[in-house]
Structure formats: structure tokens, C-alpha cells
């Protein structure tokens, strides 16, 4: 049986090297200009990449003085890329520690509808102490507590998608009228876990 190689484009600022912005071929567009992301996404799709991936962290890094670390919020970007592309998968990072299950499930289900089933979620628990302070905490939540919350978060999020509330329905005509019907497959965008130094693996 032939094995198939999958390609994913990891959007990371101007690139993973802190001096990548100085490359002669780098885009002149700002990291806050949606056209920068749309151009990369369209190129990835034209090159037959399987997906694009947007990482995120909820605080500025310690290297902010020498490297660009300001970019747009990933889920918002996915909405713009969903209507700028046709086939490429769209993966965004979101934290289980500093968001709420229903709201995040609603956001990803909306992106999944807009993209016709191309959205996926990269789960993180946000380990930076600076992120904790941005949300009013005195210190970082322990590793055990973050992952315990993460497991509960996933269970609640899956239950919300299976329930199929109003934001997770599509109209289906009937002889009498158009009535909302839940679409379970569309309510469950894939979940990706990115492991450092390894390939992303869908679960």
C-alpha cells in the first residue's frame, strides 16, 4: 500500500528565524494586514498543501524586542481565510484554560460552516505565567489543574456540539416549512494536537 505524504504550512510571524523579516522576498504587508495571511493561504492551496496552521500564545514572548510577535487572533483569521480559499484545511490554536467550552465550540462550529467543513482546533492549555497575569491570575495554574480542566473542557465542548443548538443547525425544507435540523458531522470539527519536533496528528 502506498503511503501518502501530507503537508501543513505553519504560519509563524515572518518565519521561525528572528531575522526572517529581512529576507528580500518577504512580504511588505504588516502582520496585522489580513492580506498577508490570505496570500500565504492561497499559495499553500495552490501548492496542494493539506492544511495551514495558526499558532497562538496569550502573552508577548521574551524575545519581542528583537522579533515580530504581534499578529491577528487565529480564529478571526480563519473566518477570513475560509472565504479566501476553497480546499485547504484551516487549523487554529485555542486555550482550554482561558476560554469557555460553549463559546469556543460555537466559534469553531461557525468556522466549520463558513469553510464547508475545513476547520480544526489545536488544543493547548497555555503554560506561560505571563498569560495567567493577562487574565488576572497572580500566578500560573499548575500543570495538573490545567490538564484536568482541559479534559473537562473537551467533554463539555463535545457535548455542546452533539446537542446541536441553534448555531449548529442548517435549514432543511419540509413540505410544511423549513425546519432547523442538527448536522452532527458539521458540528464536530477535527481536533489536532501539535507535538514539538513531530508531525501534527489528527485524533
N, C-alpha and C positions, 0 to 999 in steps of 0.2 A: 504494500500500500504506500502510495506517495505521501510524503509529509509536506505540509504547506507552511511556508514562512509568512508570518504576519508582521506588518509594520505599523508602528504608532509614533506620531510626532508629538514630542513633549515640548509644549510651549514654556519657555523659561526666560522671561525678560527678553534681553537681546541675545541670549545664549548662555550656556553654563560657565563660560570663561568671563571673568570680570572685565576684561578688555575687549569683549566681542563687539561692543558698540563702535569700536574704532575700525572694524573691517571695512574696506572700501565698498563692499556690496551690501552693507547693512541698510535697512530701510530708514529714510529720513523722518518717518512718521513717529509721533510720540507714542509712548506705551499706553496713554490714555485715549488714543485715537482708534476707534473700532475698526477702521480700515486696515490697520496693521494686522489685526487678528484675522479679518476676513481674507486678506491677501494670502496669508500663510495657510489658512484652511482650504482655500480654493486650490492652492498649489499642491497641498497634500492629497486632495481628492483627485486632481488631475494625474498625479503620480501613482494613483491606485493604493494609497495608504489605507489601512483598515480603519484607523481612528486618529483623533487628536486628543491630547490630554492637557488639562489646565491644573497645575498645582496651586496651592494657596497656603498662606500662613497668616495668622491673625495678629501679627505684630511685625515691626520692622526688624530686619536682621542686624547683627553687629557690624556687618560689612557695608552698611548703607552709605557710608561716606565715600567708598570707592567703587560702588557698583549700583546700577539701576535696580531699585527694588519696589518701585511704585507701578502697579498695574491695576487693571479693572477687576471687579468682583467676578469670579468664574461663572456662576450660574446666570448672571445677567449677560455675560459674553456668549454663553451657549445659545441663548434665545436669538441673539443677532446672527450667530453662525448657522443656526438651524434654517433660517430663511435665506442664507447666502450660499448654501451647499445643498446637495441632493442625496448623496450616498454615504459619505464618510461618517463614522461613529463619533459621538460627542461625549467626552468624559470630563467631569468636573469634580474637584475636591470640596468636601464639606465636612465640618466637625460635628461629632456627636456630643461634645462637651458644651459647646456654646451655641447650639441651636435647639429647636424643639421638634419632636418627631412629626407631628401632624403638619406643621408648616413646611418642613423640608420635603416630606412626602408629596405635599401639594405642589411645591415648586418643581420637583423633578418629574412628576406626572404631567404638569403643564408643558415642560420642555419636551417630554416624550410625545405628547400630542402634536406640538408645533413641528417637531422634526420627523413625524411619522415613524416613531419607534426607534430612534437612533441615540437616545440619551442613556448615559450610565453614570453611576456615582462611585467615586473613590472615597472610601471611608477613612477618616483619621480621628484621633482623639485629642489632638493639639497639646503637645508636651511642653511648649515654651512657657516659662514663668511670666514673660512679658505679655503674652496673650492673656493669661489669667488676670493680670493687672488691668488690661484694657477692658475687662468685663467686671471690674470692681472687686475682684478677689485679692486678698492680701498675699497669697502665695499659690503655687501650682497645686492642682488636685493630684492626689497620689496616683501612681500607675494602676494600682489595684482598683481604686474608685473610678478612674476614667474608663477602664475596660469593663467594669461591672455596669456602669451607666451605658456604655456603648452597646453591650449585649441587650440590655433592656430597651434601649433606643431602637435597635434593629427589630426587636419583636413588636414594639408598638407601631413602628413605621410600616412593617409588613401587614399588620392587622388593619391599619388605616387604608392601605392600598386594596386589600382584599374586600374591605367593606364597600368600596366603590361609592364614595359620597359624590356630591354634585359636580365637583371639579374633575372627577374621574369617570365621567359618563359621556356618551355620544348619543345623538338623536337617531332613533331608528323608526322609520314610518310604519304605522299600522293602519288598517282600514278606517279606524275611527279618528286617530290623531297621531301626532309624532310624540312618542313617549321616550323618556331617557332610559337607556339600558347600560348597565355597567359593562366595561370591557376589561376583564381581569388581566389579559396579557399586556394590554397597553398601560395598565396601572402598575406594572412591575418592571420598571427599567432595570437593566442588569446592574449588578454591584461588582466593582473592581477593587481589588486590594493591590496596591503597588508596593513591591518589596524592593528595597535598595539593592542594587547590583544584580537584580534578577528581572526577568520579563514580567510584565503585568499579567495577572491570571484572572480570568472571569470565574465567578463562583455562582 
